[in-house]
Amino acid sequence: MQQVVIVGGGISGLATARYLTDLAGEAGLKTTGPSLDLRITLLEAEDRLGGNIRTDRFGDYLVEQGPDGFLDNQPKTLELARRVGLSDRILPASDAMSRRFILRNGKLREVPGKPQAFLTSRILSLSGKLRVLCEPFSRSSREDDQTVYAFARRHIGEEAARILVDAMVSGIFAGDIEKLSLKSAFPTMHDMESAHGTLTRAMFAKMREARMSGKKTGSPMGPGGRLTSFTGGMEELISALAGSLPEETIWKAHPVTAVSVEDAEGQSMWRISVETRRVTPHILADAVILALPARRSAEIVKKTDENLARILSEIPYAPLVVLATAYHSRDIPFPPDGFGFLAPRNQGLRILGSLWTSSIYGESRAPGGQALLRNMLGGAHDPDVLKLDDQELSKLVKEDLRQAMGITADPVQTWIYRHDLGIPQYNAGHSRRLEELEKIAEHRPGLFMTGNSFRGIGVNQCIVDAETTALKVMAHLQRQADRSLASTKANPAL
């Protein structure tokens, strides 16, 4: 029997466990019952699963602590959701999500969805718009790992970079455009520049491709795909994934303290040390998958490989506070009819933006006559926001919403969630770190890492990477089995 241990019960760990179980079944391996071929064990430190994905229900309010959806332009997430029985629970966002706003000079300005609307909008000054129109004459960079700011400033100018791009980066990464790597954080944009030189040429090429394939493409001002969740919130995906696995697979409240390599019966095995009341305080495994934030993975590998721990610990995180507020709709002068608004860093607000959840998902998130807003604070520019107490945070958000949306009434209810390890930051040099991690993994057979610290921060990217990781693990187990069989044939006495 072979054994695989997955450390971490967030979306990455659970998806990896499900893909491994399916691949084992396709290979004719038993993963449950008395005569196991492959034992898959998932260890989660907390007494609940899901990591930052957590949905709270308060009467008729449904509040997400972390991600509130995923884009449906990546089929893997929808395929996985249907595989675990959520076909009739999938909830696309309303058409209102196409309306997005940016705070500009004290007013919310709608982000134009079409190039012609951009010309008449007030989101940029006349000179700023003219500079954007000069994009076809911009030049590509010779740098392999440029920052998002350097890319945006060169192609669309300083003003658009500080307003449009800064807001976008705040909304996705809560990051610093002068530090984030274009290649790692926005690989599609990096590839567009590499292939076509300018964004204008890339966009025309994308439109031609879409016409030929019959698929829709995103507008120049936003991503393609529709935001999607589940009727009961994102935690439905977590519960369904966990429920689809054999009961003995998941061990909650089992924090891992260390992983190390040891020889067992003539071959290298991974020893996973666990804080547990079970009789055995450690597990021996043929493969171990770290599906944790990079910083936590660094803590448990430091005694085994100091260089690996160092690289993992160098991946920075932006802390985040989610402060959700519910209002009577009549108390909001600026109707929250749309996706929400973002606040560029130079516009005087401390919040990063506000998602209008009750507009995005309708009465599945708030009762009629009520508006539910999810307001984001913190990020790479404001990590000290976590030091504020609940009263200070509430006061701050109330003032910022007054300035942006004209709200003077007190909220009906408020919910506050703090995320110390909020969003990993793919700063310049991130791709080099990934290359170093891959080289280390080559010399540490059986050690795998997945999660949003590496190749994508969203739910979609985590699920894609989980499947890739599961395939790599199965290939490793097959190689190991082949070597064992060859050794047995060479030494029949064994």
For each residue, the residues with C-beta under 8 A, 3 or more apart:
1: 36 37 38 39
2: 37 38 39 286 477 480 481
3: 38 39 40 41 283 284 285 286 287
4: 20 38 39 40 41 285 286 287 288 289 473 477
5: 41 42 43 270 272 283 285 287 288 289
6: 13 16 17 20 40 41 42 43 288 289 291
7: 13 43 256 259 272 288 289 290 291 292 297 300
8: 12 13 42 43 44 51 290 291 292 451
9: 13 14 42 43 44 46 49 50 51 242 250 252 291
10: 13 14 49 50 51 52 53 291 292 451 462
11: 14 15 50 51 53 237 238 241 459 462 463 466
12: 8 15 16 291 450 451 452 462 463 465 466
13: 6 7 8 9 10 16 17 42 44 289 291 450 451
14: 9 10 11 17 18 42 49 238 241 242 245
15: 11 12 18 19 80 241 462 463 466 467
16: 6 12 13 19 20 289 291 450 466 469 470 473
17: 6 13 14 20 21 40 42 241 245 249 250
18: 14 15 21 22 80 83 84 241 244 245
19: 15 16 22 23 466 467 469 470 471
20: 4 6 16 17 23 24 38 40 470 473 474
21: 17 18 24 25 31 40 245 246 249
22: 18 19 25 26 83
23: 19 20 26 27 470 471 474
24: 20 21 27 29 30 31 37 38 40 474
25: 21 22 28 29 31
26: 22 23
27: 23 24 474
28: 25
29: 24 25 37 38
30: 24 33 35 36 37 38
31: 21 24 25 36 37 38 39 40 246 249
32: 36 246 248
33: 30 36
34:
35: 30
36: 1 30 31 32 33 39
37: 1 2 24 29 30 31
38: 1 2 3 4 20 24 29 30 31 477
39: 1 2 3 4 31 36
40: 3 4 6 17 20 21 24 31 245 246 249
41: 3 4 5 6 249 251 283 285
42: 5 6 8 9 13 14 17 245 249 250 251
43: 5 6 7 8 9 251 254 255 256 272 274
44: 8 9 13 48 49 250 251 252 253 254
45: 253 254 255 256
46: 9 49 252 253
47: 252 253
48: 44 54 252
49: 9 10 14 44 46 238 242 250 252
50: 9 10 11 53 54 235 238
51: 8 9 10 11 66
52: 10 65 66 67 419 422
53: 10 11 50 65 66 67 234 235 237 238 459
54: 48 50 64 65 66 235
55: 62 63 64 65 232 233 234 235 236
56: 62 63 64 65 415
57: 61 62 63 232 233
58: 61 62 63 413 415
59: 367
60: 363 366 367 370
61: 57 58 326 365 366 367 370 372 413
62: 55 56 57 58 232 233 364 365 366
63: 55 56 57 58 324 357 365 372 374 415
64: 54 55 56 67 68 233 234 322 357 374
65: 52 53 54 55 56 322 417 419
66: 51 52 53 54 234 322 417 419
67: 52 53 64 70 234 458 459
68: 64 227 229 234 355 357 360 374
69: 93 227 228 229 234 360 459
70: 67 74 77 227 228 229 458 459 460
71: 74 223 224 225 226 227 228 458 460
72: 77 78 92 225 226 227 228
73: 218 223 224 225 226
74: 70 71 77 78 225 460 461 463 464
75: 78 79
76: 79 80 460 463 464 467
77: 70 72 74 80 81 459 460 463
78: 72 74 75 81 82 90 228
79: 75 76 82 83
80: 15 18 76 77 83 84 237 241 463
81: 77 78 84 86 87 89 90 230 237 240
82: 78 79 85 86 87 90
83: 18 22 79 80 244
84: 18 80 81 237 240 241 243 244
85: 82 240 244
86: 81 82 89 90 230 236 237 240
87: 81 82 90
88:
89: 81 86 230 231 232 236
90: 78 81 82 86 87 228 230
91: 228 229 230 231 361 364
92: 72 226 227 228
93: 69 96 97 226 227 228 229 339 360 361
94: 97 359 360 361 362
95: 98
96: 93 99 337 338 339 356 359 360
97: 93 94 100 226 227 338 339 359 360
98: 95 113 338 339
99: 96 110 337 338 339
100: 97 110 111 222 338 339 340 341 342
101: 108 109 110 111 338 339 340 341 342
102: 108 109 111 123 163 164 167 341 342 343 344
103: 106 107 108 109 341 342 343 344 347 349 404
104: 107 108 109 122 123 124 163 344 347
105: 347
106: 103 347 348 403
107: 103 104
108: 101 102 103 104 334 341 404 405
109: 101 102 103 104 121 122 123
110: 99 100 101 121 123 338
111: 100 101 102 121 123 164 221 222
112: 115 117 118 121 123 221
113: 98 117 219 221 222
114: 117 118 219
115: 112 118 119 220
116: 119 120
117: 112 113 114 120 121
118: 112 114 115 121 123 129 132 221
119: 115 116 129
120: 116 117
121: 109 110 111 112 117 118 124
122: 104 109
123: 102 104 109 110 111 112 118 163 164
124: 104 121 128 129 132 159 160 163 164
125: 128 129 159
126: 129 130
127: 130 131 159
128: 124 125 131 132 157 159 160 163
129: 118 119 124 125 126 132 133
130: 126 127 133 134
131: 127 128 134 156 157 158 159 160
132: 118 124 128 129 135 156 157 160
133: 129 130
134: 130 131 137 138 157
135: 132 138 155 156 198 199 200
136: 198 200 201
137: 134 198
138: 134 135 154 155 156 198 199
139: 154 197
140: 193 194 197 198
141: 146 150 151 154 193
142:
143: 146 150
144: 183
145: 181 182 183 184 428 429 430 431 432
146: 141 143 150 151 181 182 183 428
147: 150 151 177 178 179 180 181 182 428
148: 151 152 165 169 177 178 180 181 182 185 186
149: 152 153 161 165 177 178 180
150: 141 143 146 147 153 154 182
151: 141 146 147 148 154 155 182 189 190 193
152: 148 149 155 156 160 161 164 165 177
153: 149 150 156 157 158 161
154: 138 139 141 150 151
155: 135 138 151 152 193 198 199
156: 131 132 135 138 152 153 160 161 164 165 199
157: 128 131 132 134 153 160 161
158: 131 153 161 162
159: 124 125 127 128 131 162 163
160: 124 128 131 132 152 156 157 163 164 165
161: 149 152 153 156 157 158 164 165 166 177
162: 158 159 165 166 344 345 346
163: 102 104 123 124 128 159 160 166 167 344 346
164: 102 111 123 124 152 156 160 161 167 168 221
165: 148 149 152 156 160 161 162 168 169 177
166: 161 162 163 169 170 177 344 345 346
167: 102 163 164 170 171 342 343 344 353
168: 164 165 171 172 342
169: 148 165 166 172 173 175 176 177 180 185
170: 166 167 173 174 175 342 343 344 345 352 353 379
171: 167 168 342 352 353
172: 168 169 175 457
173: 169 170 180 185 318 379 380 423 425 426 457
174: 170 318 320 352 376 378 379 380 422 423
175: 169 170 172 179 180 185 318 379 380 423 425 427
176: 169 179 180 380 381 425 427
177: 147 148 149 152 161 165 166 169 180
178: 147 148 149
179: 147 175 176 380 425 427 428
180: 147 148 149 169 173 175 176 177 184 185 425 426 427 428
181: 145 146 147 148 184 185 426 427 428 429 430 431
182: 145 146 147 148 150 151 185 186 189 190
183: 144 145 146 187 190 430 431
184: 145 180 181 187 426 430 431 434
185: 148 169 173 175 180 181 182 426 430
186: 148 182 189 190
187: 183 184 190 191
188: 191 192
189: 151 182 186 192 193 199
190: 151 182 183 186 187 193 194
191: 187 188 194 195
192: 188 189 195 196 199 202 206
193: 140 141 151 155 189 190 196 197 198 199 202
194: 140 190 191
195: 191 192 202 205
196: 192 193 199 201 202 205
197: 139 140 193 201
198: 135 136 137 138 140 155 193 201 202
199: 135 138 155 156 189 192 193 196 202 203 220
200: 135 136 203 204
201: 136 196 197 198 204 205
202: 192 193 195 196 198 199 205 206
203: 199 200 206 207 220
204: 200 201 207 208
205: 195 196 201 202 208 209
206: 192 202 203 209 210 217
207: 203 204 210 211 217
208: 204 205 211 212
209: 205 206 212 213 217
210: 206 207 213 214 215 216 217
211: 207 208 214
212: 208 209
213: 209 210
214: 210 211
215: 210
216: 210 224
217: 206 207 209 210 224
218: 73 222 223 224 225
219: 113 114 222
220: 115 199 203
221: 111 112 113 118 164
222: 100 111 113 218 219
223: 71 73 218
224: 71 73 216 217 218
225: 71 72 73 74 218
226: 71 72 73 92 93 97
227: 68 69 70 71 72 92 93 97 339 360
228: 69 70 71 72 78 90 91 92 93
229: 68 69 70 91 93 233 234 361
230: 81 86 89 90 91 233 234 236 237
231: 89 91 236 364
232: 55 57 62 89 235 236
233: 55 57 62 64 229 230 236
234: 53 55 64 66 67 68 69 229 230 237 238 459
235: 50 53 54 55 232 238 239
236: 55 86 89 230 231 232 233 239 240
237: 11 53 80 81 84 86 230 234 240 241 459
238: 11 14 49 50 53 234 235 241 242
239: 235 236 242 243
240: 81 84 85 86 236 237 243 244
241: 11 14 15 17 18 80 84 237 238 244 245
242: 9 14 49 238 239 245 250
243: 84 239 240
244: 18 83 84 85 240 241
245: 14 17 18 21 40 42 241 242 249 250
246: 21 31 32 40 249
247: 250
248: 32
249: 17 21 31 40 41 42 245 246
250: 9 17 42 44 49 242 245 247
251: 41 42 43 44 254 276
252: 9 44 46 47 48 49
253: 44 45 46 47
254: 43 44 45 251 274 275 276
255: 43 45 274 275
256: 7 43 45 259 272 273 274 275 300
257: 273 274 275 300
258: 272 273 300 301 303 304
259: 7 256 270 271 272 273 288 290 300 301 304 447
260: 270 271 273 303 304
261: 268 269 270 271 304 444
262: 268 269 271 284
263: 266 267 268 269
264: 267 268 269 284
265:
266: 263 487
267: 263 264 480 483 484
268: 261 262 263 264 445 446
269: 261 262 263 264 284 285 286 446
270: 5 259 260 261 284 285 286 287 288 446 447
271: 259 260 261 262 282 283 284
272: 5 7 43 256 258 259 282 283 284 285 288
273: 256 257 258 259 260 281 282
274: 43 254 255 256 257 278 281 282 283
275: 254 255 256 257 281
276: 251 254 280 281
277:
278: 274 281
279:
280: 276 283
281: 273 274 275 276 278
282: 271 272 273 274
283: 3 5 41 271 272 274 280
284: 3 262 264 269 270 271 272
285: 3 4 5 41 269 270 272 288 446
286: 2 3 4 269 270 446 476 477 480
287: 3 4 5 270 446 447 448 473 476 477
288: 4 5 6 7 259 270 272 285 446 447 448
289: 4 5 6 7 13 16 448 449 450 469 473
290: 7 8 259 297 300 301 447 448 449 450 451
291: 6 7 8 9 10 12 13 16 449 450 451 466
292: 7 8 10 296 297 300 451
293: 296 297 317 421 424 451 453
294: 297 298 312 313 315 424 451 453 454
295: 298 299 312 313 315 317 421
296: 292 293 299 300 421
297: 7 290 292 293 294 300 301 312 449 453
298: 294 295 301 302 308 309 310 312 313
299: 295 296 302 309
300: 7 256 257 258 259 290 292 296 297
301: 258 259 290 297 298 304 305 308 309 312
302: 298 299 305 306 309
303: 258 260
304: 258 259 260 261 301 308
305: 301 302 308 309 440 444
306: 302 309 310
307: 310 311 440
308: 298 301 304 305 311 312 437 440 444
309: 298 299 301 302 305 306 312 313
310: 298 306 307 313 314
311: 307 308 314 315 433 436 437 440
312: 294 295 297 298 301 308 309 315 437 453
313: 294 295 298 309 310
314: 310 311 433
315: 294 295 311 312 424 425 430 433 453
316: 380 424 425 427
317: 293 295 420 421 422 423 424 425
318: 173 174 175 378 379 380 383 422 423 424 425
319: 378 379 383 385 386 418 419 420 421 422
320: 174 376 377 378 379 418 419 422 423
321: 376 377 378 385 386 393 416 417 418 419
322: 64 65 66 374 375 376 415 416 417 419
323: 374 375 376 377 393 394 397 414 415 416 417
324: 63 357 372 373 374 375 414 415 416 417
325: 372 373 375 397 401 411 413 414
326: 61 366 370 371 372 373 411 412 413 414
327: 331 332 370 371 373 407 409 411 412
328: 331 332 369 370 371 409 412
329: 332 335 369 370 371
330: 369
331: 327 328 407 408 409
332: 327 328 329 335 336 371 405 406 407
333: 405 406 407
334: 108 404 405 406 407
335: 329 332
336: 332 340 356 358 359 371 373 405
337: 96 99 356 359
338: 96 97 98 99 100 101 110 341 356 359
339: 93 96 97 98 99 100 101 227 355 356 359 360
340: 100 101 336 353 354 355 356 359 360 373 374
341: 100 101 102 103 108 338 353 354 404 405
342: 100 101 102 103 167 168 170 171 352 353
343: 102 103 167 170 347 349 351 352 353 400 404
344: 102 103 104 162 163 166 167 170 347
345: 162 166 170 381
346: 162 163 166
347: 103 104 105 106 343 344
348: 106 403
349: 103 343 400 403 404
350: 377 382 385 396 400
351: 343 354 375 376 377 396 397 400 401
352: 170 171 174 342 343 376 377 378 379
353: 167 170 171 340 341 342 343 375 376
354: 340 341 351 373 374 375 376 401 404 405
355: 68 339 340 360 373 374 375 376
356: 96 336 337 338 339 340 359 360 371 372 373
357: 63 64 68 324 360 361 365 366 372 373 374
358: 336 361 362 363 365 366 370 371 372 373
359: 94 96 97 336 337 338 339 340 356 362 371
360: 68 69 93 94 96 97 227 339 340 355 356 357 365
361: 91 93 94 229 357 358 364 365
362: 94 358 359 365
363: 60 358 366 367 368
364: 62 91 231 361
365: 61 62 63 357 358 360 361 362 372
366: 60 61 62 326 357 358 363 370 371 372
367: 59 60 61 363 370
368: 363
369: 328 329 330
370: 60 61 326 327 328 329 358 366 367 412
371: 326 327 328 329 332 336 356 358 359 366
372: 61 63 324 325 326 356 357 358 365 366
373: 324 325 326 327 336 340 354 355 356 357 358 401
374: 63 64 68 322 323 324 340 354 355 357
375: 322 323 324 325 351 353 354 355 397 400 401
376: 174 320 321 322 323 351 352 353 354 355 379
377: 320 321 323 350 351 352 382 385 393 396 397
378: 174 318 319 320 321 352 382 383 385 386 422
379: 170 173 174 175 318 319 320 352 376 382 383 422 423
380: 173 174 175 176 179 316 318 383 425
381: 176 345
382: 350 377 378 379 385
383: 318 319 378 379 380 386
384: 387 388
385: 319 321 350 377 378 382 388 393
386: 319 321 378 383 418 420
387: 384
388: 384 385 392 393 396
389: 392 393
390: 393 394 416
391: 394 395
392: 388 389 395 396
393: 321 323 377 385 388 389 390 396 397 416
394: 323 390 391 397 398 414 416
395: 391 392 398 399
396: 350 351 377 388 392 393 399 400
397: 323 325 351 375 377 393 394 400 401
398: 394 395 401 402 407 410 411
399: 395 396 402 403
400: 343 349 350 351 375 396 397 403 404
401: 325 351 354 373 375 397 398 404 405 407
402: 398 399 405 406 407 408
403: 106 348 349 399 400
404: 103 108 334 341 343 349 354 400 401
405: 108 332 333 334 336 341 354 401 402
406: 332 333 334 402
407: 327 331 332 333 334 398 401 402
408: 331 402
409: 327 328 331
410: 398
411: 325 326 327 398 414
412: 326 327 328 370
413: 58 61 325 326
414: 323 324 325 326 394 411
415: 56 58 63 322 323 324
416: 321 322 323 324 390 393 394
417: 65 66 321 322 323 324
418: 319 320 321 386
419: 52 65 66 319 320 321 322 422
420: 317 319 386
421: 293 295 296 317 319 424
422: 52 174 317 318 319 320 378 379 419
423: 173 174 175 317 318 320 379 452 457
424: 293 294 315 316 317 318 421 452 453 457
425: 173 175 176 179 180 315 316 317 318 380
426: 173 180 181 184 185 430 457
427: 175 176 179 180 181 316 430
428: 145 146 147 179 180 181
429: 145 181 432 433
430: 145 181 183 184 185 315 426 427 433 434
431: 145 181 183 184 434 435
432: 145 429 435 436
433: 311 314 315 429 430 436 437
434: 184 430 431 437 438 454 455
435: 431 432 438 439
436: 311 432 433 439 440
437: 308 311 312 433 434 440 441 449 454
438: 434 435 441 442
439: 435 436 442 443
440: 305 307 308 311 436 437 443 444
441: 437 438 444 447 448 449
442: 438 439 445
443: 439 440
444: 261 305 308 440 441 447
445: 268 442 476
446: 268 269 270 285 286 287 288 476 480
447: 259 270 287 288 290 441 444
448: 287 288 289 290 441 469 472 473 476
449: 289 290 291 297 437 441 453 454 469
450: 12 13 16 289 290 291 454 462 465 466 468 469
451: 8 10 12 13 290 291 292 293 294 454 462 465
452: 12 423 424 456 457 458 461 462
453: 293 294 297 312 315 424 449
454: 294 434 437 449 450 451 465
455: 434 461 465
456: 452 460 461 462 464 465
457: 172 173 423 424 426 452 461
458: 67 70 71 452 461 462
459: 11 53 67 69 70 77 234 237 462 463
460: 70 71 74 76 77 456 463 464
461: 74 452 455 456 457 458 464 465
462: 10 11 12 15 450 451 452 456 458 459 465 466
463: 11 12 15 74 76 77 80 459 460 466 467
464: 74 76 456 460 461 467 468
465: 12 450 451 454 455 456 461 462 468 469
466: 11 12 15 16 19 291 450 462 463 469 470
467: 15 19 76 463 464 470 471
468: 450 464 465 471 472
469: 16 19 289 448 449 450 465 466 472 473
470: 16 19 20 23 466 467 473 474
471: 19 23 467 468 474 475
472: 448 468 469 475 476
473: 4 16 20 287 289 448 469 470 476 477
474: 20 23 24 27 470 471 477 478
475: 471 472 478 479
476: 286 287 445 446 448 472 473 479 480
477: 2 4 38 286 287 473 474 480 481
478: 474 475 481 482
479: 475 476 482 483
480: 2 267 286 446 476 477 483 484
481: 2 477 478 484 485
482: 478 479 485 486
483: 267 479 480 486 487
484: 267 480 481 487 488
485: 481 482 488 489
486: 482 483 489 490
487: 266 483 484 490 491 494
488: 484 485 491 492 494
489: 485 486 492
490: 486 487
491: 487 488 494
492: 488 489
493:
494: 487 488 491
